Amino acid sequence: MTTTRPAHAVVLGASMAGTLAAHVLARHVDTVTVVERDALPEEPEHRKGVPQGRHAHLLWSNGARLIEDMLPGTTDRLLAAGARRLGFPEDLVTLTGQGWQHRFPATQFAIVASRPLLDLTVRRQALAAGNIEVRQRTEAVGPTGGAGRVTGVVVHDLDSGRHETLEADLVIDATGRGSHLKQWLSALGVPALQEDVVDAGVAYATRLFQAPPGATAHFPAVNIASDEKVREPGRFGVVYPIEGGRWLATLSCTRGVRLPAKEDEFLPFTRELSHPIITELLRDAEPLTRVFGSRSGANRRLYPERLEQWPDGLLVVGDSLSAFNPIYGHGMSSAARCADTLDREFARGRHSGTGSARRLQQAIGAAVDDPWILAATKDIDYVNCRVAATDPRLTGVDTEQRLRFAEAITAASIRSPKASEIVTEVMSLNAPQSELGSNRLLMALRADERLPELTAPPLRPEELALVNLDPATVTPAVVRS
């Protein structure tokens, strides 16, 4: 197939999604311009354009592998900078709504680090190509063209105040949750997009602590989940080991719970979790920062591919397209899946001709479907969750049955090695969500050995010694029938 190589692409936003999209596009177009409202830091520092950047983040193995394929050596650079490679479920102590997870041998992994370190490590390599220009302190005003084709974008230089039109064969919206896409499309005469929202009112409060010596390199992550079956607002807490010998502690809740906003409220909130292990870990740890909070955890998905006509020359990726509750760690992997899809579709020559943008957008939509439904179906079960959705998997008559089956899967996976392996493959996005209804899983649920239920956090003696906890003082978990 003979295709025309685009001359210029403009990527709006130097988010993880925008950065990776720009990198792969640079292989297929003559020049790429990245437009970013923030000044991009040269060190791992927080910036305004990543409002959730201070909270806990996971780069699941699916996303890590895709990024490694695009940017060889990324994992080694992250680990050299102090990030942790956690094997799942072995390197995680987690309390689910159905009990404690056995620490079976790792079958997948996640990279854990501060978000600024993750972003900077990827950005430095991804935007290094000679045909990529980065326009910092510049914001998009809106696309040019019409309902049939976008021909460029008007940008505003925040320092000079000057407006400029960047002509482009392709414009990609990667501006994130704050995207103005719906307003832009309306101005172009494009019909309104369908949108699904699952909003459990999730909020986050995060604080950094100095970890005890050795407790970042040789101590597991800790995750205390809420039990949605009690029909009360959810409370969650995680402690992740990150670079610099620090613990990143993030507390979260669903609608109806007040999160701590002040330093003297942080530790008391941990006592409201389903188990006091996080209280015990943080009680004597030295705080390094104040409490940082945010309330941007709604799951939201747009459906550009459902329009009969979509403007050629325009694509939407990352959180601009599908944003998730960050607690599940799927955002960065979804960004990588979008970029990988772009790369493959361009390599196959599917980027040119009338209707090509709609075809590309359909492929991108398929790439984010699994993380979307995993997050949305989990949050929909929390009390006070607000749902405005057309996805039959969220609103169908069998939704309640799906939710209860998911609980049964979790109950089995925390005690069954084979079921745990399959669930971990799905949660890390290495297997499709449909695998949770496969014969393979059903056989594991019926036939696999189930270990006894744990009644206390599965911390090893050497791990307890690292954090100076006496095994006798670690409060047992409630035994569930």
N, C-alpha and C positions, 0 to 999 in steps of 0.2 A: 504494500500500500504506500503510495506517495502522499506525504503530508507536508504542509508548510510549517517551517519552524517559526514560532512566534518571535518577534523582535524584542518585545519589552513586556515584562510582568511587574505589577506593583502589588506588594504584600502589605496590608494594613495591620500593623501590630507586630512587635518583636517578642511576643509571647513564645512559649514553647511551641505552640502550634504554628505561629508565624515564622519563627526561626527555622524550624524543620521544613516547612513548606518552601521557604526561600531557598534553602539548601538544595532540595531535590529539583526545584524549577530551574536552578542555575545550570543543570545538566541538559536542559531541553529548550531553553530560550537564550537569546543573545545577551540580554541584560536583565537584572532584577533590581528593583528599588524597594527597600523596606522602609516604611513610614512609621515612626514611633514617637508618641507624644512625650514620653519620659526622656531624660538624659540617662543613657545606659551606663551603669557603674563598671569600673575596671576591676573592682574587687567584689567579693561576694557580699553585697549590701542589699538591703530591702529597698524597694521602690514602690511608688504610689500605684503604678499600673498593675501590680499583683497584690490585690487587697487581701487575699488569703495566704500570702506568702509566709507569714509568721507561724502558721499552724503546721501540724504534722503532715508530712507528705511521704508517700510510697511511690517508687518507680517499679511497678511490677515487672516480672521477668519478660513478659511479652513485649512491653514497651522498651525495656532495656535491650533486648535482643534486636528489635527493629532499629533502635538508635545506633547500636553497635554496628549493624550492617551498613547504615548510612554514614556513620562517623566512627571508623575503626579506632579502637583505643580509648573510647569514652569511659568504659567501665574501669579500666586501669587508672585513668586520670582521676576519676572520682574516688577510688579506693586510696590512691596515693595522697589525696587531699584530706583523708580522714573519714570518708563515707563508710558505712557498713553494708556488707552483703549478707542479708539475713536469709537463711534457709527456712522455707515454710513447709510444714508447721513446726519444725524442730526448734527454731530459734525464736519462737513466740510463745509467751505464756498468756493464754486468752481465756476469758470466761464468757461464754455465749449465753443466750437466753435458755439454753438447754443443759448447761453445765460446763465444766472445764474441758478444754481440748487436750487430748493426749498429745505429747510431743513426739509424733512419729518421725522417722527419718525424712529429711527434706526431699521433696520431689520438685519443688519450684523455689524461686527466690524473689527477693525484692531488694532494691537499693534504697537505703535510708540515709538522708542527709538533710541539711537545711535547704529550703527552696532556693535561696540566692546562690548556693554552691552548685546545685543542680543546673540552674539556668545559665550561670556564667560558664560552666564547663562545657555545656552544649553549645552555647552561643559563640564562644571564641572560635571553635572549629567550624561550626555550621556556616558562619558568615564570612569565612576567610577567603572564599573564592574571589578571583579578580573581577568577575563580572557582576558582583553584588555591591550595591551602594546602599548605605544606611543613612537615612535622613532622621536624625534625632531632633527632639524638641519641635516636632512637626505633627500636626493632627489632620486627620481626614475631615473635610467639610461635607463631601458627598460625591457620588459618581457622576460622570457625564455620559451622555448618550440618551437612550430611550428604552422603552419596554422590550424592544427586540434585541438590542445589543448595548452593552456598556463599552464606552470607548476610552475611558480614563477616569481620573479622579481629581477633584479640586482639593488642594492641601493648604494649610495655614501654618506659616512659620511663626512659632510662638515668641521668638526673640525679636524678629524684625517686623512682625505684624503683616507680612506680605502674603498675598494669596497667589497660588500658581496652579495651573492645570498640567497634570502629568498625563500625557497620552499613553495608552497601554493597550496591548492585545488582550491582556488578562488582568483582572483585579481580584484579589483574594481578601475577603474580610476575615481577619484573625484578631479582631479587637476585643474579643472576650465577652464577658457577661454584660458589659456596658455598651455593646454594639448598638449602633443606630440603624441597623439594616432595615428594620420595618419602615422607619420614616423615609429612608433613602428610596426604597422600592416604591412607596406610595408616591413620592415626587416624580419617579420615572413612569408612573402609570401602570405599575405591575400590581395585579390583584393581591389582596392580603394573604399572608402565609398562614397555614394551619399551625397551631402551636399546642403542645401538651405541657402541662405543668403539674408536678407532684411536689407539694411544698409542705413539709412536716414542721416548718418553723425552726429549722436547725440553726443553732448559734454556737460560737466557739470562743473559748478563752484559753490563752496559751502563755506559758512562762518558761524561761530557760533556767536550768539549775546546773551547778557544778556536780558532776557525777563523782562518786567515790573512785579512788585510783583503780584502774582495771575494769571498771563497770561499764565502759563503753565498748571495749574490744572483746570482752568475755562475758557479757551479760545479755540476756534476751530482751527483746521488746516485750512490753506488757500492755495488754488490751483488756479493758473491762467494758463489756457491752451491756446494753439495757435488755431487760426481758419484756418484749412487747406483749406477752400474754397477760401480764398483770393489769393491762388496760389503764396505765398511768403514763404521764409524759416521760419520755426516755431520758436517762442520764448515762453518759459515757465518759471514759477516761483512757488515755494512752500515755505511755512513757516510752519514747524512742531514743536510743543512743545515737548521737550525731557527732560530727567532727568537733575537734577542740576539747575533747574530754567532757562533753556536756550531755545532759538529758534534756530533751524537748518534751515538755508535758502539756498536752492539750486536753482540756475538758470540754464537753459538748452536751447539748440537750436538744430536745424537741419542744414544740410550742407548749407553753404552760409552766415552764421552769425558768427561774431567774438564775442566770449564770453569774459567777463572781466577776466584779469589775474592779475591785480593789485588792491590794496585796493580802490584807488580813482576812479576805473572804475565800482565797484560793484553796488553802488546805482544808478548811471546814467543808467545802463542797465535796472534796474527795471522800469524806466520810458518808456522803449520801449515795455513793456508788454501791453496786451489788456486793462488793467485797472490799475490805480495807487495805489491800496490798499496796495500792498506790499511795495511800496515806502513810503507810509504814515506810515506803521507799523515800518519800519526800520530806518526812518529818524533820530529819536532821540534815537534809541537803541544803547547800548554800544557794539562795536565789541569785540569779545574775541579771534579771531584767524585771521590769514592771509587768503587769498583766495586759496583754493585748487581746482585744475582742473583735469579732465580726459577726454579721448576720447575713451571709450570702450563700446559704447552703441549699437553696431550692433546686430541684431537678427540673430542667426546662429543655424542650426540644422543638426545633422548627423543622418544617417539612417542605423545603423548596422543590424537591423532586416531585411533589404531588401536583404542582401547577402544570397545566397543559402546555404552557409556554413559559420558559425561563430565559432571562436575558443571556445571550451568548456573551462571553467575555467576563462573566462574574461567577465566583465560587465562594462558598462559605465553609470554614473549617473551625475545629477547636470549640471553645466555649461559646463562640458566636452562633454555632449551629446546635450544639448539644452540651449543656452544662450539668454537672452532677454534684450531688452531695459529696464534698471532698473526703469525708470520712472513709470512703471505700477505696480511695487511691487510684481511681481510673482515669482522671483527667489527663495526666501526662502520657499515659499509654494510648489514650484515644487520640491525642495530638500526633503521636508517632504513627498510629494506624492511618490517620488522614494523609500524612505526608507519604507514607509507603504506598497508599492507594494512588495518589497523584503520580508518583514515580512510575508505577506499573502501567497506569492508563496512558501516560504520555509515551512510554516506551513502546506501547502497542499501537501508537498512532491514533488514539481515540480522542484527541484533543482538537481536531479541526473539523470544519464543516458546520452547517446549520444544525442546531440542536446538540452540539457537542458538549456545551456547558451543562445542560440538563443531564446528559448521560454521565458525565463526570460526577455531577452532584449526586446522582443515584448511587454510584459506586461508593462515594464518601459516606452517604447515609447508611449504606449497608455495613460499612466498616465500624460505625459507632453504635450500631443497633444493640449488640450484646452488652456493652457497658451501660447503655441507657436502660435496658430492661432490668438488668441486675440491680441497679441503684433504685429505680422507680418502684419495683415490686417490693423491695425491702422497706422503703420509707412509707409506702402506702398503708402499711399495717399499723403505724403508730397513731395513737389517739390524737385528735385535733389536726390530722393531716388534711390539707386542702387540695383537692384533685380537680383539675379541669383538663380532661384528656379524652381523646377519641380512640386511642390504642385499645383494641379489644382485650389485650392481655392485662389491661389495667381496669377495664370497666365491664368486662363480660360477665355473664351469669356464673361462670366457673372461677371467678377471681378468688373467692373465699376458699375454694377447694385448692387452688394453686398455692395460696399462702400457707395453708395447713400442711400441704405436701412438702413445701420448702422447710417448714419446721421439722418435719419427720426426717428430711435429708440431713439437716444440721444435727439433730439428735443422734443419728447414726454415724455421721462423719467424725464426730469428736471421739468416738470409741472404736471405729472400724478403720483399719489401715487402708483398705481398698476404696471404701467410700470417701475417706479423707483425701486420697490421691486424686480422685475424680473431681471432687468439689474444689480442691486447690487448683487444679488445672483450669476450671471454669473461672474462679475468682481472679486468677492471675491472667485471664484472657488468652490462655494457651489452648483452650478448647471452647467450642461454641456453647452458648447457654442451653441449647437443645440437648446437650449431653446429660443434663440433669433429669431428662426423661428417657434416657437410653436404656436398652436392654442390659448394657454393661453395668450401669448403676443399679438397676433393679436386681440384678444377680448379686451384686455386692451387698445390697440391703438384705437380701434373703439368706445368703450363704456365708458371708464373711464372718470371721471371728470378731466378737465385740469384747473389748477389754472392760474390766470393772469400772464403774463410775468413779471419777476422782472427787474427793471431798475437800481438797485443799489445792492451792496453786502448785503446779508441778515444777517447783524450783529444786535444783540439785544442791547438795550440801556445799559444794565449792562455790556455787553462785550465791547462796545465802551468806557465805563467809565474806564474799566480796563486798556486800552491802551491810555487813555486820548485823544480820538478822538471825536470831536463834530459831531453829525449826519449831521449837515448842511454842514460840510466840506468834507464829504465823496463823492467824485466825482461820479455822476451817471454813470451807464453803458450805452452803446449805445443801444437804443431800436431797436430790429431787427424785420423785417417784416416776 
